[in-house]
Amino acid sequence: GTDGNWTGRQLNLPEIADKLFAARSVREMIVVMPNAFSLHKGSMYSNSVTTGDWETYVARDLVVYVDGHYRTIPERMSRGLAGSSLGGYGAIRIGMKRPDVFSAIYALSSCCLNEGSVRGGRAGQPSAAEAIKTKEEARGNRGAQGDLARAAAWAPNPSNPPLYLDLPRKNGEVVPAVAVKWAANSPVAMLDQYVANLKKLKAIALDIGLQDNLIGGNRLLVDGFARFGIPHTFETYEGDHGNRIPQRLEEKVLPFFS
């Protein structure tokens, strides 16, 4: 999984995989890149009453389809989840909930791991997301995309057209009833509930660039892993949010799953 900025082709993933398979440097595997984008370029890999059951789609529907159409080993020990940025969030979120389906996680430059503090505009001023009034305005609006994606996934509201979501801020002021829903979907907050599940996984790996502004949330999560004795590896490297992802896929991610 990725975020709205990446596709498998842009990451050169098919070329990377072909290169490694030809060199016999990784074992044979099937790489699946589902399209999990919503109107806001991000489903958050979560189940939402208004935008769809994306978590179920990945953990159940997609697995059933792939096992039914390709030459797989149809058991949890043959399946893993990986993703970068929003995809890293999705890999962690779904992996910690579904060790009955997946046995390994590799999360790169993960976003959204600690949503306890809600971002937004200054008091008395609407945020970029609040200014969006139509689906047309929402489509492709990069400044508001992230907040709208989270809201659609974590605070859907069928009675609030046209986007059918509630935002955690109004005129720059926090709306507690909505903000708490964002916090509840943060892996840092969820971790305590899923320690036993995470310990069932065969392998967990995370990495992130030292110049990535998301490194704080990643460190908080791995600190939690250490506190609860969850086996994992965590690597940092010289790089920002995206400039080393193709290299990490070739040198780390595919060999990890192999």
N, C-alpha and C positions, 0 to 999 in steps of 0.2 A: 504494500500500500504506500501511497505518496500523498502529497497535498495537491492543491490546484495548480501548482507551478510545474509539476513534473508529470510525464507519462513514461511508460517503459521504454518507448522509442527515444525520447529525449535523453534518458539516462544511458542510452546505448546498451540496455540490458540484454537484448537478443544477441548483439555482437560480443558482449563480454562472456555470456554463457557459451556461445559457440566456440570462442577462443579457448576457454578453459576445458570444454569437453574434448576438443580436438587435441589439446596437449595432454589429455588424460590426467590433469591435475586436480580434478574433482570427480566424484562418482556420478553416475547417471542419476538425474533427477528431473522432475517436471516443475517449471516455474510458472505460476499463475498470477496474472496481474489484473484483478477485477477493477471495473470502473465503479467506484463508490462515490462519485461526485453528485452533489445535489445542485439546486439553483444557485446556492452560495459557494459552489466549488468545494464543499466539504460536508459529508454526512456525519462526521465525528464518529463514524463506525458505531453509532448508537441507535437504539430503537426509539422512534418518535411516532406519535399518533397522527401527525400531520405530514411528515416527509418520508416515512417508511421504516421498516424494521431492518436496518442495515447490519446490526450486530448478528441477528438471526440469519440474514442473507449470507454473511461470510462463514459463520460457524456451523450452519446446517445446510442451507440450500446449495451453496457453492461446493461444499464438500461432497454432497450427494451427487451433484452433477459431474464433477471431475472424476469421482470414483466410478460413476456409471458410464463414462465415455472414454476414459484413458486407462493405460496400463499402469495402474497404481498398486501400492501395497495398502489396502484399505484398513489401516489401523492408526491409532494416535501416534505411535512411535515413528511412523513414517511421515508425519506432517509437522510443519513449523510455520510460524508467522514472522514476517519481517516488514519493516516500513521505515520511511524517513519522514521527519517532521510530523504532520498530522497522521501519517501512516505509522510512525513510531508510537504515537499515542494509541492508535487502534490496535497495534500488535500487543501492547501491554494490557490495554483494557480487556480485549477479548481473551488473550492468553491467560490472564489471572482468573478469569471466570470459567474457562472451558479446558481444563487439563484433561478432560475425558475425550477431547477431540484433537488437541495439539500437544506436542511434547517439547517444543523448543521455541524460543523467542529471540530475535535480534532486532533491537530498536535503535535507529540512527537519528541523532539530532532531534529527539522527540519534543513536540510542543505540548502545551496544555496539561502538564503534569501536576501543577499546583495552582488551581484556579480559585484559591481562597480569597484573593484580592481582586475585585472586579474593576476593570479599567473603564474609562469613559471621559466625557468632557468635563470642563470645569463647572463648578456649581453655578446654576443659572443659565448654562449654555448646553444645548443638546449635543450629544456625541454624533459622530458621522453616521452611525447606524440609526439613531433616532430621526435623522433628516430624511431617511429613505421612506417614501410613501407609496411606491408602486413596485410591482415585480420588475418592470422595465428598468427602473432606477437601481434596483438591487443587482440586476444581472451585470456582472463585470465591474462592479464598484469595489475596487480593491481596498479602499479605505474602510469600508464597512463590512466587507466580506466575512472576516474572522468572527466578529461579534454576532452577525446574523446567522452564521453557520452554527455557532454554539447555542444561540437562542432557539433556533429551529429544532435542534436535537434535544436540548435539555430543558427547555421551557416552552414547549408547543402549546398553543392556545387556539382551539378550533373556533372560538367565539371572537377572534381578533383579526378580521381580514384587513388587508389582502395578503399579508405574509404569514398570518396565523402563528404568531410567536409573541412572547413577552421579553422585553429587554431588562437587564438588571439595573439599569440607571434611567432616570427620567429627569431631564434638565440638569444632568450632572450629579444628581443625588441618587444614592444607592436605594434600590427597592429591595428590602431584606427578604421578602417572600420569594423573589426570583433569584437573588444572589446566592441564597443557600442551595438552590438547585445546581448552580454551577460548581460550587464547592463540593457538593456530593458526588459529582462526576469526575473529580480529580483523582488520578491514581495515588497521589501522596495521601489523600484522605481515605481512599478505598482500601489501601494496603492492609490495614489492620484486620479487615474482614476476610481477606483472601490469602493469608499467610500459609495455611494448610494446602491450598490449591497450588500456590507458587512452588512449594517444596515438592510437589508431585512432578514438576517439569524436569526433564533431563538436563536442559541447559538454558541459561538466560544470559544474554550479552547486551550491553548498551555501549554506545560511543557518541562522542560529540566534539566539535572543534572548540579549541580554547577561546576563539574569538566569537563564538556563537552566543548571542544574548540569552539563549534558553538554557545555558549551562547551570544556572542556579537551581531550576526545578529538577534537572537531571541529578544533580548532587544530592538534593533532598530525598529523592526516591531511592538512590543507592545507599544513602545513609540509613534509610528505613530497612532496606534489604539486610544490611549489616546488623542492625539492631535486632532483627528477628531471626538472624541466622539463616537467611535464604541464600543458597549458593548462587553466585553470579560472577560475571566479569564486567569491568567498566574501564574503558579506554578513552583518553583524551588525545588530541593531536592538534598540530598547528593548522588552523583552518577556520572558516566562518560557517554559516548555516548551510551552504550548498556547494562550495567550490571543490570539495573533496569526495562527494558522495559516489560518483562513478568509480573512483579509485578504491574506496572502501568496499563497494560491492564486489569488485574483482578480487581484492586482496584479503578481505575478511569475511564478507557475508556468505557468498557461495561456498567457500571452503569450510566455514563454520557448519553449514547444514550438511555438507558432504560428510 
